[in-house]
Amino acid sequence: MGFKANADQVAMQALAKRTHRYLLFMLLLMLSVWSIPTAQAHLMVAQRGSINFVDSGAFMVLSLPVSAFKAIDNNANNRLSVTEFDQHQDAIKAMVIENVILQNKLQHLPLQGLMISPSWPEDKQSQILADQIVVMGRFNLASDGTAESTTLNKDYRFSINLFGQKNSERQFQITVTHANSENSQLLLLSPKNNASAISPSETELFFNYFKLGLLHVVKGWDHILFLLLALAVSLHWRHVASTLTLFTIGHAISLYFSVTGVISVPAYLLEPTIIATIVAIAFFDYYRRNSRRILSARLRHALVFGCALIHGLGFASALVELGFNKAQLLPGLLGFNLGIELSQLSIALLLILFYQLIGPYLGADRSKSDYRRDLAI
């Protein structure tokens, strides 16, 4: 009887472990499907914009959320109909002039030739409703008497105070370019930090890209899913440390060579390739768990490193799209990478905490020998 009871207990523990692994795999698989972005075609990407300094003018294009404007949405659905737009055009322009500002030390520069247009989402049920308003206009730089040196003038500051109600509508990414320079600048504006200098210091640039690195991982479910899959096989400290280190080194290398132009990969190839890395790491772990062979940890480390190189190209593509300033390569890349690393470390710590809390209820208690056996440490 004792032998049978022990056998039943071993069988139940094995079943609990297989169930836990299966549930974890299915959860991550479902999240990977949900992470595929839905297509929404707008005249311009929401909460994005550009400012181009040319001679005596700064030409601005900006996409603003409808929910940022007061008293223009008659039915309070955070979308704008044709009738509502026609009725409130003058009020919208007045709020843009009051809340979208380019200034120097002396004055606010006048916004001229202001044009506004609703941006219709690609949703057949909402074709007559707009959730974004595209704003175009020109700031007159000649009015400050320094038009000859405008493109390199460091006294200009840009600010905005038209943030939407949703969390996704409370972050602006604005690219600044100059007609006589190949360099560009990225402004990251939020309600708590709604102004930024044009041609900022290296410290300001570092913190801008640090925030961008944080946001890019938090909003990028593909990178989060890969990291979860890479860590889920084992939460032994050696495995966590080696995985994070390899992922960091891998994406930092490809990120550097990509933004400096040494490597160039078409953007349309990157998303499916990044998804393929998620499938690859999941398939490798599935094969390892169901195979009687003990696979070396070095093989899995090599796979993680190779996948990290691909994810680094994805990071670089996002930076280039936003207008990375190659003239200030060191503070930009350093800030962006540190932002990514802080996000990754936070995700790893949350995963460990989550596992510690629910693991015992799923029969997932594991000894150090289990970890060494699984990864051949």
C-alpha positions in Angstrom: 0.0 0.0 0.0 2.8 2.4 0.9 4.5 1.8 -2.5 1.3 2.4 -4.3 0.6 5.6 -2.4 4.1 6.9 -3.2 3.6 6.0 -6.8 0.3 7.8 -6.9 1.8 10.8 -5.3 4.7 10.9 -7.8 2.2 10.6 -10.6 0.1 13.4 -9.3 3.1 15.7 -8.9 4.1 14.9 -12.5 0.6 15.6 -13.7 0.6 18.9 -11.8 3.9 20.0 -13.4 2.7 19.1 -16.9 -0.6 20.9 -16.3 1.3 24.0 -15.0 3.6 24.0 -18.0 0.7 23.5 -20.4 -1.3 26.4 -18.9 1.7 28.7 -19.0 2.4 27.8 -22.6 -1.2 28.3 -23.6 -1.4 31.7 -21.7 1.7 33.0 -23.5 0.4 31.7 -26.8 -2.9 33.5 -26.4 -1.0 36.7 -25.4 1.1 36.4 -28.5 -2.0 36.3 -30.6 -3.5 39.2 -28.8 -0.2 41.1 -29.2 -0.5 41.2 -33.0 -1.6 44.8 -33.7 -4.9 45.6 -35.3 -4.8 47.7 -38.4 -6.0 51.3 -38.0 -5.2 53.6 -40.9 -5.1 57.3 -40.0 -4.1 60.3 -42.0 -1.3 60.4 -39.3 -0.3 58.1 -36.5 -2.1 59.2 -33.3 -0.1 61.3 -30.8 2.7 61.7 -33.3 3.9 64.9 -34.9 6.8 66.7 -36.7 8.3 70.2 -36.6 10.6 71.2 -39.5 12.7 74.3 -39.2 13.1 75.9 -42.6 14.5 79.5 -43.0 12.1 81.8 -41.1 9.5 79.2 -40.3 8.9 76.1 -38.3 6.3 73.9 -40.1 4.3 71.7 -37.7 2.1 68.6 -38.3 0.5 67.1 -35.3 -2.2 64.5 -34.5 -4.3 65.4 -31.5 -7.0 63.3 -29.7 -10.6 64.5 -29.9 -10.9 63.9 -26.1 -8.3 66.6 -25.5 -10.7 69.3 -26.6 -13.4 70.7 -24.4 -17.0 71.3 -25.4 -16.7 70.1 -29.0 -18.0 66.5 -28.5 -21.7 67.0 -28.2 -22.6 63.4 -27.4 -19.5 62.7 -25.2 -18.4 59.6 -27.1 -14.8 60.9 -27.6 -15.3 60.9 -31.4 -16.2 63.7 -33.7 -18.8 63.6 -36.4 -18.9 65.8 -39.5 -21.6 68.0 -38.0 -19.6 68.4 -34.7 -16.5 69.3 -36.6 -18.2 71.9 -38.8 -19.9 73.4 -35.7 -16.7 73.7 -33.6 -13.9 74.4 -36.1 -13.2 77.9 -34.8 -13.2 76.7 -31.2 -10.7 73.9 -32.1 -8.4 76.3 -33.8 -8.5 78.7 -30.8 -7.6 75.9 -28.4 -4.7 74.8 -30.6 -3.3 78.3 -30.8 -3.6 78.6 -27.0 -2.2 75.2 -26.1 0.4 74.3 -28.8 3.3 76.8 -28.3 6.7 77.4 -29.7 8.5 80.2 -27.8 11.9 81.7 -27.2 13.1 83.6 -24.1 11.1 86.7 -25.1 7.8 85.6 -26.6 5.4 83.0 -27.9 5.9 82.8 -31.7 2.7 83.2 -33.8 1.1 80.1 -35.4 0.1 81.1 -38.9 -1.9 79.3 -41.7 -3.5 77.0 -39.3 -5.4 74.1 -40.9 -7.3 71.3 -39.1 -8.7 68.0 -40.5 -10.4 65.1 -38.8 -8.6 61.8 -39.1 -10.9 58.9 -39.8 -10.0 55.4 -38.4 -10.2 52.4 -40.7 -13.3 51.1 -39.0 -16.4 50.7 -41.2 -18.7 51.3 -38.3 -17.0 54.6 -37.5 -16.2 56.1 -40.9 -18.2 59.2 -40.1 -16.5 59.6 -36.7 -13.0 60.8 -36.0 -11.0 60.1 -32.9 -8.0 62.3 -34.0 -7.6 65.8 -35.4 -4.6 66.5 -37.6 -3.3 70.0 -37.2 -1.0 71.8 -39.6 0.5 75.2 -39.3 3.7 77.4 -39.5 5.3 79.2 -36.6 6.7 82.5 -37.7 10.3 82.7 -36.5 11.1 86.0 -38.2 8.9 87.7 -35.6 11.6 87.3 -32.9 14.3 89.1 -35.0 16.6 86.1 -35.1 15.5 84.4 -38.3 19.0 84.0 -39.7 20.1 81.7 -36.9 16.8 79.9 -36.2 17.7 76.4 -37.2 20.5 76.2 -34.6 19.1 78.5 -32.0 19.0 76.7 -28.6 16.6 79.1 -27.0 13.4 77.6 -28.5 11.0 75.5 -26.4 8.0 73.6 -27.6 5.1 72.8 -25.3 1.7 71.3 -25.6 -1.3 71.1 -23.3 -3.8 69.0 -25.2 -3.7 65.5 -23.8 -6.5 63.0 -24.1 -8.4 61.1 -21.5 -7.2 57.6 -22.3 -3.7 56.5 -21.1 -2.7 55.9 -24.8 -3.6 59.5 -25.5 -1.3 61.1 -22.9 2.1 60.7 -24.6 3.2 62.7 -27.6 6.2 61.7 -29.8 7.3 64.6 -32.0 10.2 64.6 -34.4 12.1 67.9 -34.9 14.2 68.4 -38.1 16.2 71.3 -39.6 16.5 72.1 -43.2 20.3 72.8 -43.1 21.2 69.7 -41.0 20.8 65.9 -41.3 20.3 65.6 -37.5 16.9 65.2 -35.9 15.5 65.3 -32.4 12.8 63.4 -30.7 10.5 65.2 -28.2 8.6 63.0 -25.6 5.8 65.0 -24.0 3.3 64.1 -21.3 1.0 65.9 -18.9 3.8 66.0 -16.2 6.5 67.0 -18.7 4.6 69.0 -21.4 7.5 71.1 -22.7 11.0 70.4 -24.1 13.9 72.5 -25.4 14.8 72.4 -29.1 18.4 71.2 -29.3 18.5 70.0 -25.7 21.5 69.3 -23.6 22.9 65.8 -23.5 21.4 65.3 -20.0 17.9 66.1 -21.3 18.5 63.9 -24.4 19.6 61.0 -22.1 16.4 61.2 -20.0 14.2 61.5 -23.1 15.5 58.3 -24.6 15.5 56.6 -21.2 11.7 57.2 -21.0 11.4 56.0 -24.6 13.2 52.8 -23.8 10.9 52.2 -20.8 7.7 52.8 -22.9 8.9 50.8 -25.8 9.2 47.6 -23.8 6.0 48.2 -21.8 4.0 48.8 -24.9 5.7 46.2 -27.0 3.9 42.9 -26.1 6.1 41.0 -28.6 9.3 41.8 -26.6 7.5 41.1 -23.2 6.3 37.7 -24.5 9.8 36.7 -25.7 11.3 37.7 -22.3 8.6 35.8 -20.4 9.2 32.7 -22.5 12.9 33.0 -22.2 12.6 33.2 -18.4 9.7 30.8 -17.8 11.7 27.6 -18.2 13.5 28.3 -14.9 13.6 31.1 -12.3 16.9 29.9 -10.8 19.0 33.0 -10.3 21.8 31.8 -12.6 19.3 31.3 -15.4 17.6 34.7 -14.9 21.0 36.5 -14.8 22.4 34.7 -17.9 19.2 35.2 -19.9 19.0 38.9 -19.1 22.7 39.4 -19.8 22.6 37.7 -23.1 19.5 39.5 -24.2 21.0 42.8 -23.2 24.3 42.2 -25.0 22.5 40.9 -28.1 20.0 43.7 -28.7 22.6 46.4 -27.7 25.0 45.1 -30.5 22.4 45.0 -33.3 20.8 48.3 -32.0 24.1 50.1 -32.4 25.0 48.8 -35.8 21.5 49.4 -37.1 21.1 53.0 -36.0 24.6 53.8 -37.3 23.6 52.5 -40.7 26.0 49.5 -40.7 23.0 47.0 -40.9 19.8 47.8 -42.6 16.7 45.5 -42.5 13.4 46.4 -44.2 10.8 47.2 -41.6 8.2 44.9 -43.1 10.4 41.9 -42.4 11.0 42.7 -38.7 7.6 42.2 -37.1 7.1 38.6 -38.5 10.7 37.8 -37.7 10.3 39.0 -34.1 7.1 36.8 -33.8 9.1 33.9 -35.2 11.6 34.3 -32.3 8.7 33.8 -29.9 7.6 30.7 -31.7 11.2 29.4 -31.9 11.9 29.7 -28.1 8.5 28.2 -27.3 9.2 25.3 -29.7 12.7 24.7 -28.3 11.4 24.5 -24.8 8.5 22.2 -25.8 10.9 19.9 -27.5 13.3 19.9 -24.6 10.6 19.1 -22.1 9.2 16.2 -24.2 12.6 14.8 -25.2 14.6 12.3 -23.2 17.8 14.0 -24.3 19.4 16.6 -21.9 20.1 19.6 -24.0 23.0 21.9 -23.0 22.3 25.3 -21.6 24.7 26.7 -24.1 22.5 25.8 -26.9 19.5 27.6 -25.4 21.8 30.6 -24.5 22.9 30.7 -28.2 19.2 30.8 -29.3 18.4 33.6 -26.8 21.4 35.6 -28.0 20.4 35.1 -31.7 16.8 36.2 -31.0 18.1 39.2 -29.0 20.0 40.4 -32.1 16.7 40.4 -34.0 14.9 42.2 -31.3 17.6 44.8 -31.3 16.9 45.5 -35.0 13.2 46.1 -33.9 14.3 48.6 -31.3 16.5 50.3 -33.8 13.6 50.5 -36.4 11.4 52.2 -33.8 14.2 54.7 -33.0 14.9 55.5 -36.7 11.2 55.9 -37.4 10.9 58.5 -34.6 14.0 60.4 -35.8 17.0 59.3 -33.8 19.6 62.1 -33.4 22.9 60.5 -34.6 24.8 63.6 -33.7 24.3 62.7 -30.0 24.7 58.9 -30.3 26.2 58.1 -26.9 23.6 59.8 -24.6 20.7 58.6 -26.8 21.7 55.0 -27.1 22.8 54.8 -23.4 19.5 56.2 -22.2 17.4 54.0 -24.5 19.3 50.9 -23.5 19.1 51.6 -19.8 15.4 52.2 -20.1 15.0 48.8 -21.8 17.1 47.1 -19.1 15.1 48.6 -16.3 11.9 47.4 -18.0 13.3 43.9 -18.5 14.5 43.7 -14.8 11.1 44.8 -13.6 9.4 42.2 -15.7 11.7 39.5 -14.4 11.1 40.5 -10.8 7.3 40.5 -11.3 7.5 37.1 -12.9 9.5 35.7 -10.0 7.0 37.2 -7.5 4.0 35.9 -9.5 5.6 32.4 -9.6 6.4 32.4 -5.9 2.8 33.4 -5.1 0.9 30.9 -7.3 3.5 28.2 -8.0 2.8 26.1 -4.8 -0.9 26.0 -5.7 -0.1 24.5 -9.1 2.3 21.9 -7.8 5.2 23.8 -9.3 7.7 23.6 -6.3 11.1 22.9 -7.7 14.4 22.2 -6.2 17.8 23.4 -7.4 18.5 20.0 -8.7 15.4 20.3 -11.0 16.8 23.5 -12.5 20.2 22.0 -13.1 18.6 18.9 -14.7 16.4 21.0 -17.0 19.1 23.3 -18.3 22.1 21.1 -17.8 23.7 23.8 -15.6 
